[in-house]
Amino acid sequence: MDFFSHIARLRLSSLLTAWSSLQSRFAAVRLVASFSALLFAILASGASAQKPLPASVDGAALMRRAVQHQVDADKSHRPLRYLVHKVDTHHDTTKAIIETADGDVARLVAVDGKPLSAEADRAELERLDTLAAHPDMQQRRRKSEQKDAARVSHLLSLLPEAFLYRFDGTVPCSSGQCVRLSFTPNPRFTPPDLESDMLRGIAGEMWVDPTQERLARLDGHFITDVDFGFGIIGKLNKGGKFFLELTDIGGHDWELTRLALHVNGRALLVKSLNFQVDEETSRFAPVPPGLKYRDAIEILKRSSLN
């Protein structure tokens, strides 16, 4: 499974679920998909320099190489299993995830930091049995992942023009010392569509591992309100924040290990939005390449990895 679709489904699945329940499917899907895709696309963005960088650090070239390294890594990505602990305004859950050639499969293993009750665990096993018996459900999920990846690719093509970068020195990071680059919207950038409109309203900083030329951290915030369709379709409020951290889990395999999303806004003029999500991913372990989703279900049923 490629990096972008992996994150698009797992790391902000709560956004997609919340929006899909709104009355207007068009507004819900487009606004959430653009926001989700934006966060992931920034992880590998290229950019032009906001002011001359030191001769030893070419921000634009560094970020473009980081993009290529991510593309190359996606092509050779080894499937994994891991735990995802997510806390939002309504739930505190832990899930065991296994990546497969048919898309990812998850099993709920804990709620509020406690293992499932016997009754809840039986219900979860029944859900997995239902999924195994209906491959069309997994196919729809996989198609959704692929659509998210296409949105990401579109935004990636725009990011070199959408932002300006400034070199802000080096900082200690998990891999040693990282280059820190701050980014702001490029005033000359003209968004070509609704999804890319969001790029006009965010700023922040990125940390890049200079040895492997991989992104290690993204810390961003909305510096202005961002309207969609003159505010009729929706608005994301100034002050919203998002944070992502990637870690080399071994073998130069960089995976998303922390995510925080705290954003408020409005949809369809009257529907209030409040996204408060914190996630941590841990206990990565390889699984056989080419694993099918039914095989992953059987593995999850035997061992929940909790």
Secondary structure, DSSP 8 states (H G I E B T S, - for coil): --HHHHHHHHTTHHHHHHHHTSS-HHHHHHHHHHHHHHHHHHTT---EESS---TT--HHHHHHHHHHHHHHHHHT---EEEEEEEE-SS-EEEEEEE--TT--EEEEEEETTEE--HHHHHHHHHHHHHHHH-HHHHHHHHHHHHHHHHHHHHHHHHHHHHEEEEEEEEEEETTEEEEEEEEEE-TT----STGGGGGGGEEEEEEEETTTTEEEEEEEEESS-EEETTTTSEEE-TT-EEEEEEEE-STT-EEEEEEEEEEEEEETTTEEEEEEEEEEEEEEEE--TT--HHHHHHHHHH----
